[in-house]
Amino acid sequence: MTQQTSNTQAGSTRNSYRKSHGGKGVAPLFGLLPLAVLLLIWQIFGNPHSVFFPQPNRWLTAINSLQQQGTLWTSILATASTFVQSIIVATLIGTTLGLALGSINWGGKALDPLLDFLRNLPAAALVPAAAIVLGTNTKMALVIVVFSSVWPILLSTRSAIMNLSPVLSSSITNLRLSGPRRTSVMIGSALPGILLGVRVAAPLALIVTLLAEFITNLSGVGALILSAQQNFNSAEVYALLLLAGVLALVVNSIVSAIEASVLRRHGPVTT
Amino acid sequence: MSEVRNQDEVIYQVHDLSVNLRRRGQERVILKSLSFDVRKEECLSIVGPSGTGKTTLLRALAGLIPYAGSVRYLGETLDGPASDVVLVFQDYVNALLRWRTVQKNVALGIEGRIPRDQCQERIDEAIETVGLQNYRDSYPWELSGGMQQRVQIARALAMKPKVLLFDEPFGSLDAMTREGLQDELLRVRSVFQATCVFITHDIDEAVYLGDRLMLLSGSPASLSFEVDIHLGETRNQISTKESGEFLSLRHQVHEQMRKAHGASQSTN
């Protein structure tokens, strides 16, 4: 009980190291102030008849009309669903492979060139290939997003496992832990590394989700942006750009919050 | 103390043990031709300067590293992690699982292996033995260094091991905490009848805790001196350490260590 209350007190020591762990809380909202000021200046000094730089109030009108057409929320949902499914699948695959590759000694360096090759394949270039193989559908989008966001998780997990303390590995062997018990201890100690990978992967997954929608015109926020651009509806383009930014911000705070709450049991970072 | 020993009074029979380790591609002889026994329920102190290979010796006894020569544990050749042998590491921070509470850490070696109620009983017993009953649900990082080391000892005790291998367990603790834990260890040993091998570079600690003491020195390391310690069952930080027996043992070990050091210097 007392622990919980001290947790919620801003400025308590507990809280301050949580922040350094990635739990940012409300802090980014204050950081958005410059953007808000910029939009305000735009609104006040902007040209009401500008084609390329519509004032922010026209963005709101555009968003509103999208909502009335009923496409706004379905698109956001479609994007969110692709994103959430992908990040979950990427986390599962990345953690499993990272765990496996980190546990075998020769896997450390021998597979590096291959991993570097795969990791650096640009997602945009993959879309046509995946479209040929899988067709233009949600499944294809999932594959592309998983493929591009799995690497940070995999590599981060692998390095966490490879850097396990020798004392801990000796303990595991000495206590004769094997099978799921061994794995759970290893995952537990690699958890900060795994979550770091997820934190890096999440924005990437969102970008690639939008990109896949953009290129293939699957329903989603990316497709909305594309059609807005094709219809020369610049206010809508800006509005959706802002929406994408907000989505990224939301994703980032959710992931950080999850990370902070999972790592609460790990205590302060020791390096 | 008869010289003729029954076979089952000997836990370890080590004969001509050598260990080579590979470091940065170079094979180095760490231990060379060690022969000794570890007797049932004794506490064998092995003392030697830092970097001699004391930890390597313990890891060999735990069956964690390959070796040459013969190590017989309970009469059988050791070829893999030994059962009922628990290591207690100096580095308690990494030995404990930071995301598990004290209770769950102590459970690590026995959970899923024995019935649940029996498991809980053993956990409680071990935690009470090291005096952490008020910290069951704390996380290791919330505790002081000395308390964390107690958690590691409790984890070992809960397994009811035949052998406890201590690898400089109190090396990173302050002097006061260390003395407290030394006495605690003596008390624990009187309750849990386990055989102990205790490694340290601190001669006073080695004499205070041991029933027998061996000196490990040189590079590659070998055993250069052995002595029985007769300080009785109950020992006291003040009176035992002022007794003639303690002081003369301490003197002998210091002298032998200096001699061994001198010898290794002249061969270099």
Interface residues (C-beta under 8 A of the other chain):
Chain A: S165 V167 L168 S170 S171 T173 N174 L175 R176 L177 R181 V185 G188 S189 L191 R265 H266 G267 P268 T270
Chain B: R59 A62 L64 P81 S83 V85 V86 L87 F89 D91 V93 N94 A95 L97 R98 W99 R100 L108 G109 E111 G112 Y139 P140 W141 E142 M159
